[in-house]
């Protein structure tokens, strides 16, 4: 394989991985090697932020004595990697539509596949890099010298991530090869999206409900270990006792699985990669719609907005960031807290669960949410609709209700997971639902107004929408800083609820939270919705004046 060819393909695929950031860098005069370095630097910064903020939590445990928690964290991040990997692989392989540019060039199929899978790794690795910290920490805590621990951690990390991405590639390439997918591309892509999200949700629930009978403690807090996840035990053996029979068996298993998956892809998929990508790129979806008469304007707008958010590529990326990422953070951060608080939370924590509902809404609503992009999804239609004699406020109100409904449904899924994890009583469950719905409404208002302020109608990839207003790096910083602050606030409130009287603590805290939410709601109303009223009034005046002027001009022409 030619190193120069691979490097050229890699730099090209990097530009497709983040087209909006590529465009911004080019506007700043960056090109060639400088542009490539800028793109790589973005991923490096994201990886550093993710590792420092999240990896610090791992130092609280002694994983050399905790195979259960080790395998749980590996499972959680594996779920995250697969959910992200399926989406990214589909985008880079099938949505980039760059195959026609490679056909006349002397590139082998293996080189194209390798370059694209390396870009997938570069895109996914920042989200799972805390595993590298986990592996190195486990090896070091097991008594292995730091240099050797680093080498073992790197080797284990590369093998695991490679195995996960190979599995994702097999799922995507295998599914897209079927005639059913080529015939019903949009429907099958939607199914692929639900499949990847379902893997995450089911996997998280299964891992959270696994139990163990380990009697030793992991930290000074007296936290007991949990049941081990058997598929990841060989990895634990290879890091915890690398020179024993178990450790060697673990390394052998990892290398064997990695090699087997690579061989399957090389033999069964690479020879027909060109043909497969061409078939998917040229496949045209046949869409048939039934005409329904007698529908009101609101019904038409609801149907139109629902059609916008059904785009499979958009849905895959939105749900991976709005569901999978928050779930991983919730389970990993809240699991230990739930163990410490006991099997059943008392009803005096009703205010804490209300705050937790607000917190879940914050985690799940961001710049990649449906409600935060639903206006820009109109593309050029928005400019056309703005010229029609309909109220812009009424039109945007219908959009907001659809976006809020989807966001509320996502939060309710997370609340269900939290309810199972913490075994909430009916009162606490109702409190967290109220907090989640209120938080969803507030966050939806903020990000809906943000979408209008950063309106983009000429986008060609949904990634361009996600990179507005600071992009992925700012989103991740906000998410993790908010996670740390929110988790600390919930913990402090829980301690206060256990030590202080129910009155006046809970009424004061809940009242303060409600006042903050109401303040945000009225602020958005004054700064956004009320201005739409003004714009509608000015528009009506303008249309009326234009009509009068046209009437006068017509009369003048007639009498002349």
URPE-V557789 format. One line per field, one symbol per residue. phi: phi as a letter, one per 30 degrees, with the letter a starting at -180 (. if undefined). Layout:
phi = ???
This chain:
phi = .ddddddddddddddddbddddddddddjdaiddddddddddddddddddddddddddddbcddcbdddddddddddddddddddddddddddccdhcdeddedcdcdddddddddddddddddeedcdeddddddddddddjdeeeddddddddddddddddddddddddddddddddddddbddddddddddddddedddddddddddbbbdcdccbddidddcddcedcdeddddcdbdcddddddddddddddedddddddddccdecdedddddddcdcdcccbddcciddddddddddddddddedddddddddcccdeddddddddcdddddddjdbddddcdddddddddddddddcadcdeddbdddddhddddddddddbdddddddddddddddddddddddddddddddchddedddddddddddddddddddddddddddcebccdcbdddddcdijidddddddddddddddddddddddddddccddccededdddddddddddddddddddbddddeddddddddddddddddddddddddddd
